[in-house]
Amino acid sequence: MNKLKKNLVISAITLILLISILFNSGFFFTFNNKSSSDIADNPFESISDDKKSMIIPPESSPLIDTDSYDAFGLLIRETNDSLSYYVREGKGHVYNGEGRIVRWQYDLPSRSWTNYSIVYDDEYDSRNVGGGQIGDKTFLFFTRLESSWDATFQDMGYIFSEDNGQSWSEYKKILSNETVDFSSPYGGIVEINKNYKKIYYLPYYGWNGKEHFVRMFVSSNGLEWKEGPIIYKGMKGFVEPTVTKIGDTNLIALLRDDDQNKGYVLQTTSINGGLTWAKPRETNLGLETGTKIPWIDFDKETNKFITLYGDRQESSTLKFSHGDAQRIFYDSFAWSTPTILDYHPRNCCGYPSFVKINKTDYFYVHSKEMNDTDADTWSGYLTLSLN
C-alpha cells in the first residue's frame, strides 16, 4: 500500500510538471485561440496574439459624401488641438464628376468635426491628395482629370499654405499628359538628412503607356520638386506607395498590388536613403484575393512600424498591424497578426490615413462605401501600449 501511495504521489508530481511545461510553452493558448469563423460574428474583436495593443472601434461618424472610394485624402496635424483632413468632394462619381479639394477640421478636445471649407476648385476633377508639412508650410499634391466620361488625365501638381490652411498658393504643375498617361500622389512627405542637408520625398505612381512606375518626387526646400528615385518600374500593377523611414538611410515602402487582385500588401526597402530599392516582395498582410491599400508610419516611442490597410474588394475590412521596426525591415513576414478595425458588408473599406496625437494614441480616417453611389469617410482612435 505504501509503495502504491508513493507511486501515485510521483505520478501526480510528474503530471503537474508536465502541465506547467505545456502552459509555459503556449500550448494551451494555441488551442484556445479563436478561429476566423468565430471572429466573423464580431468584426471589431481583435484577432491579434499581441496583447500590447488596445483597439478602440471606429466612431460611427461619416463625414464626407464623395460618391466614390477613389477619393482618398490626407490627414495632417496642423495645430496641437486640431487635425485637418484634405480630400476630394464632388457632385458625382470620381470618373464623371466635378471634384474639388476640401478641408475638414477635427477638434481633438471636443472630438468633433467642423463643416468643410473649399481649398482648391477649378474646371477639372481634382482628387487623390498626398503631401504633408515642411517647416511651417502645408503641401497638398493631387491629380487633375477632365470632368468627362473618359476622365482623361491632365496633370499632377501641388499647392501650399503658410498659415495652417487659411490661404493657398497657386497650383504648380509637376507632371502632365505630355509625358505620362496617368499619375497620382499617395502617402505623406518623408524627410531625411543627407550630408548635413535635408531632402524631402513624396511618393507617387502611374502609367506611361508602356509600363507601371512607382517613384518619389524629391526636393531640397519644398518649393521646387522634380522626379526622383524609382521604387519600381515594370509590367506589374504595383500602385499607391506609402513610405516611412527608420534613421536617414533606411526607408521602407508598402505598396498595393493591383495586378490581378493578388491580395497581399507588398513591401520594399532602401538602405541608401531612397536612391535604390529592393525588389517588392509579399508580406503576411492581406489575403490571397482582393486588393489592399496600405498606410505606414514609424512609431519612435515603441520602435515599431505600424500600418493600416483597407480592402476594396473581398474582405471589406480595415485592418491594423505592427511589429519591431528592425525585424520587419529585413523580414516582410514579421508583421503582427492583423487586427480588424472596421468592417462593412459591402466590398470597400479603403484608403486610410492616420496621425499620432500623443505618446500612445493615433487618430485615423478611412473611406467606406455605403452603396453604389455613396462613399463616406469614417474615423477612429488607436492606442499603442508603450510596454
URPE-V517500 format. One record per backbone hydrogen bond with DSSP energy under -1.0 kcal/mol. CO is the residue of the C=O (numbers start at 0). NH is the residue of the N-H. Records with the same first field share a line. If there is no record, write none. Layout:
CO = NH, NH
This chain:
0 = 4
1 = 5
2 = 6
3 = 7
4 = 8
5 = 9
6 = 10
7 = 11
8 = 12
9 = 13
10 = 14
11 = 15
12 = 16
13 = 17
14 = 18
15 = 19
16 = 20
17 = 21
18 = 22
19 = 23
20 = 24
21 = 26
22 = 25
25 = 29
26 = 30
27 = 31
34 = 38
35 = 39
38 = 41
41 = 44
51 = 384
53 = 382
58 = 60
67 = 70
69 = 71
71 = 128
73 = 85
75 = 83
80 = 107
81 = 78
82 = 105
83 = 75
84 = 103
85 = 73
86 = 101
88 = 99
92 = 95
98 = 125
99 = 88
100 = 118, 119
101 = 86
102 = 116
103 = 84
104 = 113
105 = 82
106 = 110, 111
111 = 106
116 = 102
119 = 100
124 = 144
126 = 142
129 = 140
130 = 188
131 = 138
133 = 136
136 = 133
137 = 160
138 = 131
139 = 158
140 = 129
141 = 156
142 = 126
143 = 153, 154
144 = 124
145 = 147
147 = 150
151 = 145
153 = 176
154 = 143
155 = 173, 174
156 = 141
157 = 171
158 = 139
159 = 168
160 = 137
171 = 157
174 = 155
175 = 178, 179
181 = 206
183 = 204
186 = 130
189 = 200
191 = 198
193 = 196
196 = 193
198 = 191
199 = 218
200 = 189
201 = 216
202 = 185
203 = 214
204 = 183
205 = 212
206 = 180, 181
210 = 207
211 = 233
212 = 205
213 = 230, 231
214 = 203
215 = 227
216 = 201
217 = 225
218 = 199
225 = 217
228 = 215
231 = 213
233 = 211
235 = 237
236 = 257
238 = 255
241 = 253
243 = 251
248 = 272
249 = 245
250 = 269
251 = 243
252 = 267
253 = 241
254 = 265
255 = 238
257 = 259
265 = 254
266 = 280
267 = 252
268 = 277
269 = 250
280 = 266
284 = 264
290 = 311
292 = 309
294 = 307
296 = 305
298 = 302, 303
302 = 324
303 = 298
304 = 322
305 = 296
306 = 320
307 = 294
308 = 318
309 = 292
310 = 348
315 = 343
316 = 310
317 = 340, 341
318 = 308
319 = 338
320 = 306
321 = 335
322 = 304
323 = 327
324 = 328
326 = 330
330 = 333
331 = 283
338 = 319
341 = 317
347 = 368
348 = 310
349 = 366
352 = 364
354 = 362
359 = 383
360 = 356, 357
361 = 381
362 = 354
363 = 379
364 = 352
365 = 377
366 = 349
367 = 375
373 = 369, 370
374 = 65
375 = 367
376 = 62
377 = 365
378 = 58
379 = 363
381 = 361
382 = 53
